[in-house]
Amino acid sequence: MRVTVVYYGGLKQDVGVRSETLELPDGALRVRDLSEVLRERHPALAGRLHTVAYAVNDTLVDADYVLQDGDEAGLLPPVSGG
C-alpha cells in the first residue's frame, strides 16, 4: 500500500521534507499504525505525534480511521496564538 504523508508547520522542519510517499504493508492499516511507523522513521517526531491531528484526503479523521492505497495523510500540528 502506498500512502503520501504531508507535514505541515514545524513538523516539516523536524522531518526535513514537505512530503514523502511510503510503501506500507497491505492490510488494515489505521492512522494510529501510521503514527507508529512515523515515530520509528523520524525519531524527531516522537515527542510531538501525540498532539498532531490527521487529515486524510482533506478530511480530519481519528486514530482508528483505516487507510487505503493512494491516500494522502496530512499531519497538522496544534495551532496557538493570540
ChimeraX attribute file (.defattr): number of C-alpha atoms within 10 A of each C-alpha:
attribute: neighborCount
match mode: 1-to-1
recipient: residues
	/A:1	14
	/A:2	16
	/A:3	19
	/A:4	18
	/A:5	21
	/A:6	20
	/A:7	21
	/A:8	15
	/A:9	13
	/A:10	12
	/A:11	20
	/A:12	15
	/A:13	12
	/A:14	14
	/A:15	17
	/A:16	11
	/A:17	12
	/A:18	13
	/A:19	17
	/A:20	13
	/A:21	14
	/A:22	14
	/A:23	11
	/A:24	13
	/A:25	9
	/A:26	10
	/A:27	11
	/A:28	11
	/A:29	17
	/A:30	15
	/A:31	20
	/A:32	17
	/A:33	16
	/A:34	19
	/A:35	19
	/A:36	13
	/A:37	13
	/A:38	18
	/A:39	16
	/A:40	12
	/A:41	12
	/A:42	13
	/A:43	12
	/A:44	15
	/A:45	18
	/A:46	14
	/A:47	9
	/A:48	14
	/A:49	19
	/A:50	11
	/A:51	11
	/A:52	16
	/A:53	15
	/A:54	24
	/A:55	18
	/A:56	22
	/A:57	13
	/A:58	11
	/A:59	10
	/A:60	14
	/A:61	15
	/A:62	14
	/A:63	13
	/A:64	11
	/A:65	16
	/A:66	16
	/A:67	20
	/A:68	16
	/A:69	14
	/A:70	12
	/A:71	16
	/A:72	20
	/A:73	24
	/A:74	21
	/A:75	23
	/A:76	19
	/A:77	18
	/A:78	11
	/A:79	7
	/A:80	5
	/A:81	3
	/A:82	2
